[in-house]
Amino acid sequence: MHLVAANTLSTVEALSPAGERVGKIVDFMIDTERQNVVYGVLAVGGVLGVGAKMLAVPPASLSYDSGRRCVNLAVDTAVLDEASGIDRSNLPDEADGDLLA
């Protein structure tokens, strides 16, 4: 087991399987009834956080690299580009199944 603080993870760059920077993890959504992380919110694109598309990424698609201080995303950039994104004012109850590793 390797514990990492949520606020550490919610500020790191996300890298594609090819090592490209694709965005940043900006939040994690937690089900307080079942006591588990439902998805990470990944901001993709935009300039200085404005106009970024938000994606609900399943935890199984994310792995933390403590040496490089980033999150490795097990989803190709083409899949991210085609994903529709989420509305932060009307959050989904689950992650986008198309973004599952």
N, CA and C atoms as an extended XYZ file, in Angstrom:
303
Properties=species:S:1:pos:R:3:atomname:S:1:resname:S:1:resid:I:1 pbc="F F F"
N         0.848       -1.177        0.000 N   MET     1
C         0.000        0.000        0.000 CA  MET     1
C         0.889        1.235        0.000 C   MET     1
N         0.500        2.235       -0.788 N   HIS     2
C         1.218        3.504       -0.840 CA  HIS     2
C         0.181        4.619       -0.724 C   HIS     2
N         0.161        5.310        0.388 N   LEU     3
C        -0.817        6.370        0.615 CA  LEU     3
C        -0.311        7.694        0.073 C   LEU     3
N        -1.212        8.444       -0.570 N   VAL     4
C        -0.900        9.765       -1.107 CA  VAL     4
C        -2.054       10.690       -0.751 C   VAL     4
N        -1.746       11.879       -0.282 N   ALA     5
C        -2.784       12.849        0.079 CA  ALA     5
C        -3.560       13.281       -1.159 C   ALA     5
N        -4.872       13.396       -1.021 N   ALA     6
C        -5.729       13.789       -2.146 CA  ALA     6
C        -5.333       15.146       -2.700 C   ALA     6
N        -4.943       16.096       -1.841 N   ASN     7
C        -4.585       17.417       -2.365 CA  ASN     7
C        -3.291       17.363       -3.173 C   ASN     7
N        -2.432       16.384       -2.924 N   THR     8
C        -1.245       16.196       -3.763 CA  THR     8
C        -1.660       15.737       -5.150 C   THR     8
N        -2.573       14.797       -5.202 N   LEU     9
C        -3.022       14.260       -6.487 CA  LEU     9
C        -3.858       15.252       -7.285 C   LEU     9
N        -4.564       16.137       -6.590 N   SER    10
C        -5.472       17.030       -7.302 CA  SER    10
C        -4.775       18.251       -7.899 C   SER    10
N        -3.462       18.236       -7.931 N   THR    11
C        -2.743       19.363       -8.537 CA  THR    11
C        -1.676       18.904       -9.514 C   THR    11
N        -1.677       17.634       -9.871 N   VAL    12
C        -0.597       17.109      -10.703 CA  VAL    12
C        -0.983       17.025      -12.175 C   VAL    12
N         0.050       17.032      -13.010 N   GLU    13
C        -0.129       16.841      -14.442 CA  GLU    13
C        -0.532       15.393      -14.709 C   GLU    13
N        -1.307       15.192      -15.757 N   ALA    14
C        -1.679       13.853      -16.209 CA  ALA    14
C        -0.970       13.591      -17.529 C   ALA    14
N        -0.339       12.432      -17.624 N   LEU    15
C         0.402       12.053      -18.822 CA  LEU    15
C        -0.293       10.901      -19.532 C   LEU    15
N        -0.279       10.940      -20.859 N   SER    16
C        -0.851        9.869      -21.678 CA  SER    16
C         0.079        8.657      -21.637 C   SER    16
N        -0.371        7.513      -22.168 N   PRO    17
C         0.517        6.346      -22.234 CA  PRO    17
C         1.800        6.625      -23.031 C   PRO    17
N         1.758        7.607      -23.934 N   ALA    18
C         2.936        7.970      -24.722 CA  ALA    18
C         3.819        8.988      -23.999 C   ALA    18
N         3.418        9.386      -22.784 N   GLY    19
C         4.211       10.345      -22.012 CA  GLY    19
C         3.903       11.802      -22.296 C   GLY    19
N         2.858       12.071      -23.077 N   GLU    20
C         2.470       13.445      -23.396 CA  GLU    20
C         1.650       14.045      -22.257 C   GLU    20
N         1.836       15.315      -21.982 N   ARG    21
C         1.002       16.000      -20.998 CA  ARG    21
C        -0.361       16.248      -21.623 C   ARG    21
N        -1.395       15.744      -20.967 N   VAL    22
C        -2.742       15.881      -21.520 CA  VAL    22
C        -3.649       16.764      -20.687 C   VAL    22
N        -3.263       17.066      -19.472 N   GLY    23
C        -4.102       17.900      -18.623 CA  GLY    23
C        -3.684       17.795      -17.177 C   GLY    23
N        -4.607       18.188      -16.297 N   LYS    24
C        -4.360       18.142      -14.859 CA  LYS    24
C        -5.548       17.539      -14.137 C   LYS    24
N        -5.245       16.793      -13.098 N   ILE    25
C        -6.299       16.321      -12.207 CA  ILE    25
C        -6.681       17.510      -11.337 C   ILE    25
N        -7.964       17.853      -11.313 N   VAL    26
C        -8.393       19.028      -10.545 CA  VAL    26
C        -9.258       18.668       -9.343 C   VAL    26
N        -9.728       17.422       -9.282 N   ASP    27
C       -10.581       17.037       -8.172 CA  ASP    27
C       -10.784       15.533       -8.172 C   ASP    27
N       -11.321       15.040       -7.063 N   PHE    28
C       -11.751       13.657       -6.958 CA  PHE    28
C       -13.153       13.656       -6.384 C   PHE    28
N       -14.009       12.831       -6.926 N   MET    29
C       -15.371       12.714       -6.430 CA  MET    29
C       -15.459       11.432       -5.610 C   MET    29
N       -15.931       11.593       -4.365 N   ILE    30
C       -15.972       10.497       -3.406 CA  ILE    30
C       -17.414       10.200       -3.021 C   ILE    30
N       -17.754        8.925       -3.033 N   ASP    31
C       -19.064        8.483       -2.563 CA  ASP    31
C       -18.937        8.284       -1.056 C   ASP    31
N       -19.521        9.169       -0.282 N   THR    32
C       -19.378        9.107        1.175 CA  THR    32
C       -20.195        7.977        1.794 C   THR    32
N       -21.200        7.482        1.080 N   GLU    33
C       -21.978        6.359        1.598 CA  GLU    33
C       -21.215        5.048        1.450 C   GLU    33
N       -20.590        4.856        0.304 N   ARG    34
C       -19.854        3.612        0.045 CA  ARG    34
C       -18.369        3.741        0.389 C   ARG    34
N       -17.938        4.950        0.691 N   GLN    35
C       -16.568        5.241        1.104 CA  GLN    35
C       -15.538        4.828        0.057 C   GLN    35
N       -15.745        5.318       -1.181 N   ASN    36
C       -14.774        5.049       -2.231 CA  ASN    36
C       -14.684        6.228       -3.209 C   ASN    36
N       -13.582        6.260       -3.926 N   VAL    37
C       -13.393        7.274       -4.965 CA  VAL    37
C       -14.137        6.802       -6.206 C   VAL    37
N       -15.037        7.635       -6.710 N   VAL    38
C       -15.842        7.263       -7.871 CA  VAL    38
C       -15.115        7.645       -9.164 C   VAL    38
N       -14.529        8.839       -9.201 N   TYR    39
C       -13.747        9.251      -10.367 CA  TYR    39
C       -12.877       10.457      -10.041 C   TYR    39
N       -11.866       10.627      -10.889 N   GLY    40
C       -11.040       11.818      -10.841 CA  GLY    40
C       -11.520       12.762      -11.917 C   GLY    40
N       -11.485       14.058      -11.646 N   VAL    41
C       -11.874       15.051      -12.648 CA  VAL    41
C       -10.597       15.539      -13.321 C   VAL    41
N       -10.516       15.309      -14.614 N   LEU    42
C        -9.358       15.677      -15.417 CA  LEU    42
C        -9.714       16.872      -16.291 C   LEU    42
N        -8.941       17.952      -16.185 N   ALA    43
C        -9.121       19.127      -17.038 CA  ALA    43
C        -8.193       18.973      -18.238 C   ALA    43
N        -8.774       19.002      -19.435 N   VAL    44
C        -8.023       18.827      -20.673 CA  VAL    44
C        -8.204       20.068      -21.538 C   VAL    44
N        -7.098       20.593      -22.059 N   GLY    45
C        -7.163       21.746      -22.954 CA  GLY    45
C        -7.387       23.039      -22.204 C   GLY    45
N        -7.781       24.054      -22.928 N   GLY    46
C        -8.001       25.364      -22.322 CA  GLY    46
C        -6.691       26.102      -22.137 C   GLY    46
N        -6.811       27.350      -21.719 N   VAL    47
C        -5.652       28.196      -21.462 CA  VAL    47
C        -5.754       28.712      -20.040 C   VAL    47
N        -4.749       28.381      -19.221 N   LEU    48
C        -4.736       28.783      -17.818 CA  LEU    48
C        -6.023       28.371      -17.092 C   LEU    48
N        -6.532       27.202      -17.448 N   GLY    49
C        -7.724       26.685      -16.786 CA  GLY    49
C        -9.038       27.181      -17.359 C   GLY    49
N        -9.000       28.123      -18.288 N   VAL    50
C       -10.219       28.659      -18.890 CA  VAL    50
C       -10.520       27.891      -20.171 C   VAL    50
N       -11.742       27.393      -20.275 N   GLY    51
C       -12.155       26.682      -21.477 CA  GLY    51
C       -11.746       25.223      -21.512 C   GLY    51
N       -11.263       24.696      -20.403 N   ALA    52
C       -10.852       23.295      -20.360 CA  ALA    52
C       -12.072       22.377      -20.359 C   ALA    52
N       -11.930       21.234      -21.003 N   LYS    53
C       -12.970       20.203      -20.968 CA  LYS    53
C       -12.696       19.345      -19.743 C   LYS    53
N       -13.736       19.076      -18.964 N   MET    54
C       -13.616       18.257      -17.763 CA  MET    54
C       -14.085       16.843      -18.071 C   MET    54
N       -13.299       15.864      -17.647 N   LEU    55
C       -13.616       14.464      -17.884 CA  LEU    55
C       -13.676       13.709      -16.560 C   LEU    55
N       -14.595       12.761      -16.451 N   ALA    56
C       -14.733       11.909      -15.275 CA  ALA    56
C       -13.969       10.611      -15.535 C   ALA    56
N       -12.768       10.519      -14.968 N   VAL    57
C       -11.870        9.406      -15.241 CA  VAL    57
C       -11.936        8.372      -14.105 C   VAL    57
N       -12.177        7.102      -14.441 N   PRO    58
C       -12.227        6.062      -13.409 CA  PRO    58
C       -10.880        5.941      -12.690 C   PRO    58
N       -10.892        5.690      -11.388 N   PRO    59
C        -9.644        5.541      -10.647 CA  PRO    59
C        -8.730        4.448      -11.221 C   PRO    59
N        -9.316        3.400      -11.792 N   ALA    60
C        -8.521        2.315      -12.367 CA  ALA    60
C        -7.687        2.776      -13.560 C   ALA    60
N        -8.012        3.930      -14.142 N   SER    61
C        -7.274        4.461      -15.286 CA  SER    61
C        -6.147        5.400      -14.868 C   SER    61
N        -5.985        5.597      -13.558 N   LEU    62
C        -4.987        6.532      -13.034 CA  LEU    62
C        -3.965        5.806      -12.163 C   LEU    62
N        -2.709        6.162      -12.321 N   SER    63
C        -1.686        5.659      -11.405 CA  SER    63
C        -0.716        6.795      -11.104 C   SER    63
N        -0.375        6.929       -9.838 N   TYR    64
C         0.492        8.024       -9.404 CA  TYR    64
C         1.953        7.608       -9.522 C   TYR    64
N         2.755        8.464      -10.127 N   ASP    65
C         4.198        8.269      -10.258 CA  ASP    65
C         4.863        9.232       -9.286 C   ASP    65
N         5.252        8.735       -8.115 N   SER    66
C         5.804        9.609       -7.080 CA  SER    66
C         7.166       10.182       -7.473 C   SER    66
N         7.915        9.472       -8.283 N   GLY    67
C         9.222        9.974       -8.730 CA  GLY    67
C         9.092       11.189       -9.634 C   GLY    67
N         8.161       11.138      -10.551 N   ARG    68
C         7.956       12.250      -11.487 CA  ARG    68
C         6.865       13.200      -11.020 C   ARG    68
N         6.178       12.849       -9.924 N   ARG    69
C         5.092       13.643       -9.354 CA  ARG    69
C         4.036       13.984      -10.404 C   ARG    69
N         3.516       12.926      -11.020 N   CYS    70
C         2.470       13.074      -12.030 CA  CYS    70
C         1.536       11.876      -11.929 C   CYS    70
N         0.440       11.948      -12.662 N   VAL    71
C        -0.483       10.828      -12.774 CA  VAL    71
C        -0.366       10.276      -14.184 C   VAL    71
N        -0.144        8.980      -14.285 N   ASN    72
C        -0.132        8.320      -15.583 CA  ASN    72
C        -1.548        7.867      -15.891 C   ASN    72
N        -2.004        8.252      -17.053 N   LEU    73
C        -3.362        7.969      -17.487 CA  LEU    73
C        -3.321        6.841      -18.504 C   LEU    73
N        -4.054        5.774      -18.263 N   ALA    74
C        -4.048        4.605      -19.142 CA  ALA    74
C        -5.094        4.730      -20.251 C   ALA    74
N        -5.232        5.934      -20.805 N   VAL    75
C        -6.211        6.196      -21.860 CA  VAL    75
C        -5.508        7.005      -22.951 C   VAL    75
N        -5.660        6.594      -24.195 N   ASP    76
C        -5.027        7.305      -25.306 CA  ASP    76
C        -5.618        8.701      -25.500 C   ASP    76
N        -4.814        9.600      -26.017 N   THR    77
C        -5.269       10.977      -26.238 CA  THR    77
C        -6.424       11.048      -27.227 C   THR    77
N        -6.479       10.140      -28.183 N   ALA    78
C        -7.586       10.142      -29.152 CA  ALA    78
C        -8.912        9.904      -28.444 C   ALA    78
N        -8.906        9.036      -27.446 N   VAL    79
C       -10.126        8.759      -26.678 CA  VAL    79
C       -10.511        9.994      -25.864 C   VAL    79
N        -9.520       10.670      -25.280 N   LEU    80
C        -9.791       11.891      -24.523 CA  LEU    80
C       -10.384       12.966      -25.418 C   LEU    80
N        -9.840       13.103      -26.621 N   ASP    81
C       -10.322       14.115      -27.562 CA  ASP    81
C       -11.780       13.897      -27.935 C   ASP    81
N       -12.186       12.638      -28.046 N   GLU    82
C       -13.557       12.327      -28.470 CA  GLU    82
C       -14.560       12.305      -27.321 C   GLU    82
N       -14.081       12.254      -26.089 N   ALA    83
C       -14.980       12.213      -24.932 CA  ALA    83
C       -15.757       13.516      -24.828 C   ALA    83
N       -17.019       13.420      -24.421 N   SER    84
C       -17.889       14.597      -24.406 CA  SER    84
C       -17.650       15.520      -23.221 C   SER    84
N       -17.095       15.030      -22.158 N   GLY    85
C       -16.850       15.878      -20.996 CA  GLY    85
C       -18.047       15.922      -20.060 C   GLY    85
N       -17.844       16.561      -18.904 N   ILE    86
C       -18.895       16.657      -17.888 CA  ILE    86
C       -19.196       18.113      -17.595 C   ILE    86
N       -20.351       18.332      -17.027 N   ASP    87
C       -20.792       19.656      -16.598 CA  ASP    87
C       -20.532       19.750      -15.098 C   ASP    87
N       -19.637       20.640      -14.673 N   ARG    88
C       -19.271       20.729      -13.256 CA  ARG    88
C       -20.433       21.178      -12.377 C   ARG    88
N       -21.442       21.784      -12.961 N   SER    89
C       -22.600       22.189      -12.162 CA  SER    89
C       -23.649       21.077      -12.065 C   SER    89
N       -23.467       20.012      -12.823 N   ASN    90
C       -24.379       18.864      -12.801 CA  ASN    90
C       -23.539       17.592      -12.941 C   ASN    90
N       -22.827       17.244      -11.883 N   LEU    91
C       -21.861       16.150      -11.931 CA  LEU    91
C       -22.525       14.793      -12.119 C   LEU    91
N       -21.884       13.926      -12.903 N   PRO    92
C       -22.428       12.578      -13.083 CA  PRO    92
C       -22.205       11.735      -11.837 C   PRO    92
N       -22.972       10.649      -11.708 N   ASP    93
C       -22.849        9.745      -10.571 CA  ASP    93
C       -21.733        8.723      -10.739 C   ASP    93
N       -21.211        8.620      -11.955 N   GLU    94
C       -20.160        7.654      -12.202 CA  GLU    94
C       -19.197        8.154      -13.262 C   GLU    94
N       -18.066        7.475      -13.370 N   ALA    95
C       -17.038        7.831      -14.345 CA  ALA    95
C       -17.512        7.490      -15.758 C   ALA    95
N       -16.857        8.097      -16.729 N   ASP    96
C       -17.123        7.806      -18.131 CA  ASP    96
C       -16.545        6.445      -18.458 C   ASP    96
N       -17.377        5.476      -18.789 N   GLY    97
C       -16.938        4.110      -19.083 CA  GLY    97
C       -15.985        4.026      -20.250 C   GLY    97
N       -16.038        4.980      -21.175 N   ASP    98
C       -15.123        4.974      -22.319 CA  ASP    98
C       -13.699        5.302      -21.904 C   ASP    98
N       -13.517        5.846      -20.692 N   LEU    99
C       -12.184        6.219      -20.227 CA  LEU    99
C       -11.580        5.172      -19.293 C   LEU    99
N       -12.201        4.003      -19.253 N   LEU   100
C       -11.704        2.926      -18.401 CA  LEU   100
C       -10.514        2.245      -19.055 C   LEU   100
N        -9.503        1.993      -18.258 N   ALA   101
C        -8.276        1.359      -18.778 CA  ALA   101
C        -8.534       -0.074      -19.171 C   ALA   101
